[in-house]
């Protein structure tokens, strides 16, 4: 069975084609600058050279058609015909309270996603464009949507409600939703499998640390708390996002600098975080290089980032009355040995005993980086959100009897 996974943005589209029979990626790629006559399609077929094309791609329907053309290209493709694609899975950022798991796309599902445009104005409209573009190009292929928020729907009210008048929740659904749920679910499941232990018996703190960053407290395989809130702005300090701050800063800054709502929103989402403190970069790799060279602002940016991450880990250990496993994942979490070391060296009170040699080696692999006697096992697990989307898509279409008869299971 072949599953095409799509992550549609407002002016871009990423894709991966999976062969579920042997759990391999046949091809992956992206379309950038959709809406322009200089759009870029990058196609990476397995065991073949990368292909890069620049052409006019003015909408998502055309982008999907170009991707499909590439997948069946006589030289660069992996398929004989498009009908070899059995289903399409989509990443959708916000599922609100309506969706507690992945679902097959129908008219009602699309209506619900559109109702959430106000909660995810940069993401959900783009996801709908991707879904409708597939409908146009592949009208008879089943589609599945996998929500970033779904994994966190197991949080109790004490964790997801805000201490503001309940009318805001009842009328406007103001609450914590959390994001990166597909990643948090994947790495928590992989952590249990890697350790050969029952997921239902573990208390796991998962740290998805990239340009966007969030933590989740996972107890018995279920999310009981997460650091992002109603939007992805809350929680950790990030590449360009502020994370937690005193809410009174917003009206104060607006008054002092005569800022509009749009301007203060842009400040908090695009001009804060590592970029604001370092003054030069939102990239942790560049921050660490500048820190090593003695740059005081870069050092401060790193220290603030590490401090806030460490505080959240301590808070989630308290929320679960203990922790068995600490997992680092995503770009920074998987690659920054300095950040992992800085965090773990100051969490010895939890029983964390980091092995510095293991922390330095084994990049790109699932591995333990704590010593054998550590009460808390510390792991690095590379995330694979696309695989989770492909898996959920496969399970749903199989359960609904939508697999083609000639597909070998």
Residue pairs with C-beta under 8 A, 6 or more apart in sequence:
1 19
1 20
1 21
1 86
1 87
1 394
1 403
1 407
1 409
2 17
2 18
2 19
2 20
2 26
2 79
2 84
2 85
2 86
3 17
3 18
3 20
3 85
3 86
3 87
3 88
3 89
3 390
3 393
3 394
4 15
4 16
4 17
4 18
4 71
4 85
4 87
4 88
4 89
5 15
5 16
5 17
5 18
5 88
5 89
5 90
5 91
5 386
5 389
5 390
5 393
6 13
6 14
6 15
6 64
6 88
6 89
6 90
6 91
6 130
6 134
7 13
7 14
7 15
7 90
7 91
7 130
7 386
8 60
8 90
8 126
8 127
8 129
8 130
8 131
8 133
9 123
9 126
10 122
10 125
10 126
11 32
11 33
11 34
11 35
12 30
12 31
12 32
12 33
12 34
13 30
13 31
13 34
13 60
13 63
13 64
13 67
13 130
14 28
14 29
14 30
15 28
15 29
15 30
15 67
16 25
16 27
16 28
16 386
16 390
17 25
17 26
17 27
17 28
17 71
17 78
17 79
17 85
18 24
18 25
18 26
18 386
18 387
18 390
19 25
19 26
20 390
20 394
21 408
23 387
24 46
25 46
25 386
26 45
26 46
26 78
27 43
27 44
27 45
27 46
27 71
27 77
27 78
28 44
28 386
29 41
29 42
29 43
29 44
29 67
29 70
30 41
30 42
31 39
31 40
31 41
31 42
31 57
31 63
31 66
31 67
32 39
32 40
32 42
33 39
33 40
33 57
34 57
34 58
34 59
34 60
34 63
35 57
35 58
35 59
36 56
36 57
36 58
37 55
37 56
37 58
38 54
38 56
39 54
39 55
39 56
39 57
39 63
40 52
40 53
40 54
41 51
41 52
41 53
41 54
41 55
41 57
41 63
41 66
41 67
41 70
42 50
42 51
42 52
43 50
43 51
43 52
43 53
43 67
43 70
43 76
44 50
44 51
45 51
45 76
45 77
45 78
46 78
48 76
51 70
51 76
53 66
55 66
57 63
57 66
59 129
59 133
60 126
60 129
60 130
60 132
60 133
61 132
61 133
61 136
61 137
63 133
64 130
64 133
64 134
64 136
64 137
65 137
68 82
68 137
68 138
70 76
70 77
71 77
71 78
71 79
71 82
71 85
72 79
72 80
72 81
72 82
79 85
82 138
85 138
85 141
86 141
86 142
86 397
86 403
86 404
86 407
87 141
87 142
87 143
87 144
87 393
87 394
87 397
87 402
88 134
88 138
88 141
88 142
88 143
88 144
88 393
89 143
89 144
89 145
89 146
89 389
89 390
89 392
89 393
90 105
90 127
90 130
90 131
90 134
90 143
90 144
90 145
90 146
90 389
91 127
91 146
91 148
91 182
91 385
91 389
92 113
92 123
92 124
92 127
92 145
92 146
92 147
92 148
93 120
93 123
93 124
93 127
93 147
93 148
93 149
93 179
94 113
94 116
94 119
94 120
94 123
94 124
94 147
94 148
94 149
94 177
95 113
95 116
95 145
95 147
95 148
95 149
95 150
96 112
96 115
96 116
96 119
96 149
96 173
96 177
97 153
97 173
97 175
98 112
98 115
98 116
99 112
99 145
99 147
99 149
99 150
99 153
100 150
100 153
101 147
101 150
101 392
102 144
102 145
102 146
102 147
102 150
102 389
102 392
102 393
102 396
103 109
103 144
103 145
103 396
104 142
104 143
104 144
104 396
104 397
104 400
105 131
105 142
105 143
105 144
105 145
109 145
110 128
110 131
110 132
113 124
113 127
113 128
113 131
113 145
114 124
114 128
116 124
117 124
117 125
119 173
119 177
119 230
119 231
120 231
127 145
131 143
131 145
134 141
134 143
135 143
142 397
142 400
142 402
144 389
144 392
144 393
144 396
144 397
146 182
146 388
146 389
146 392
146 393
147 181
148 179
148 180
148 181
148 182
149 177
149 178
149 179
149 181
150 181
151 178
151 181
151 182
151 184
151 185
151 216
151 223
152 160
152 176
152 177
152 178
152 179
152 181
152 184
152 216
152 223
152 226
153 223
154 222
154 223
154 224
155 176
155 178
155 223
155 224
155 225
155 226
156 224
159 176
159 224
159 225
159 319
160 175
160 176
160 177
161 169
161 175
161 176
162 168
162 169
162 174
162 175
162 176
162 229
162 230
164 174
168 174
169 175
174 230
175 230
176 226
176 228
176 229
176 230
176 234
177 228
177 229
177 230
178 214
178 216
178 223
178 226
178 227
178 228
178 229
179 212
179 214
179 226
179 228
179 232
180 208
180 212
180 214
180 216
180 226
180 228
180 330
181 216
181 223
181 226
182 385
182 388
182 389
183 206
183 208
183 329
183 330
183 383
183 385
183 388
184 206
184 208
184 214
184 216
184 218
184 223
184 226
185 223
185 388
186 383
186 384
186 385
186 387
186 388
187 206
187 208
187 327
187 329
187 381
187 383
188 199
188 202
188 204
188 206
188 216
188 218
188 221
188 327
189 199
189 221
190 366
190 381
191 202
191 204
191 206
191 325
191 327
191 379
191 381
192 198
192 199
192 202
192 204
192 221
192 325
194 366
194 368
194 379
194 381
195 325
195 377
195 379
199 220
199 221
200 220
200 221
201 220
202 218
202 219
202 220
202 221
202 324
202 325
203 217
203 218
203 219
203 320
203 321
203 322
203 323
203 324
203 325
204 217
204 218
204 219
204 323
204 324
204 325
204 326
204 327
205 215
205 216
205 217
205 218
205 313
205 316
205 317
205 320
205 323
205 325
205 326
205 327
206 215
206 216
206 218
206 327
206 329
207 213
207 215
207 309
207 313
207 326
207 327
207 328
207 329
207 333
208 214
208 215
208 216
208 329
208 330
208 333
208 383
209 236
209 309
209 328
209 329
209 330
209 331
209 332
209 333
209 336
209 339
210 239
210 330
210 331
210 332
210 333
211 238
211 239
211 240
211 282
211 283
211 331
211 332
212 232
212 238
212 239
212 241
213 227
213 235
213 236
213 237
213 238
213 309
213 330
213 332
214 226
214 227
214 228
214 232
214 235
214 236
215 226
215 227
215 235
215 236
215 309
215 312
215 313
215 316
216 223
216 225
216 226
216 227
216 316
217 223
217 224
217 225
217 226
217 316
217 319
217 320
218 224
219 320
224 319
224 320
225 316
225 319
226 235
227 234
227 235
227 236
227 312
228 234
228 235
229 235
232 241
233 241
233 242
233 243
233 268
233 269
234 243
234 244
235 243
235 244
235 312
236 243
236 244
236 305
236 308
236 309
236 312
237 243
237 273
237 274
237 304
237 305
237 308
238 273
238 274
239 273
239 274
239 275
239 282
239 283
239 284
240 269
240 270
240 271
240 272
240 273
240 274
240 275
240 276
240 282
241 268
241 269
241 272
241 273
242 268
242 272
242 273
242 276
243 273
243 308
244 308
245 268
250 264
250 268
253 259
253 264
253 267
254 260
254 261
254 264
259 267
273 282
274 281
274 282
274 283
274 284
274 287
274 301
274 305
275 281
275 282
277 297
277 300
277 301
277 304
278 287
278 290
278 295
278 297
278 298
278 300
278 301
279 297
280 286
280 290
280 297
280 298
281 287
281 290
281 298
284 302
284 305
284 331
284 332
284 336
284 339
285 335
285 336
286 298
287 298
287 301
287 302
287 305
288 298
288 302
288 336
288 338
290 297
290 298
290 299
291 298
291 299
291 302
302 338
302 339
302 342
305 339
306 339
306 342
306 343
309 339
309 343
310 343
310 346
310 347
313 323
313 326
313 343
313 347
313 350
314 347
314 350
316 323
317 323
317 350
323 350
323 376
324 376
324 377
325 376
325 377
325 378
325 379
326 344
326 347
326 352
326 376
326 377
326 378
326 379
327 378
327 379
327 380
327 381
328 334
328 340
328 378
328 379
328 380
328 381
329 380
329 381
329 382
329 383
330 383
332 339
333 339
333 340
333 380
334 363
334 364
334 380
334 382
334 383
335 363
337 359
337 360
340 354
340 359
340 369
340 378
340 380
341 354
341 356
341 359
344 352
344 354
344 359
344 369
344 370
344 378
345 354
347 376
350 375
350 376
351 374
351 375
351 376
352 370
352 374
352 375
352 376
352 378
353 370
353 371
353 373
353 374
353 375
354 369
354 370
354 371
354 374
354 378
355 368
355 369
355 370
355 371
358 367
358 368
358 369
358 370
359 369
362 380
364 382
365 380
365 382
366 379
366 380
366 381
366 382
367 379
367 380
368 377
368 378
368 379
369 378
369 379
369 380
370 376
370 377
370 378
370 379
397 403
403 409
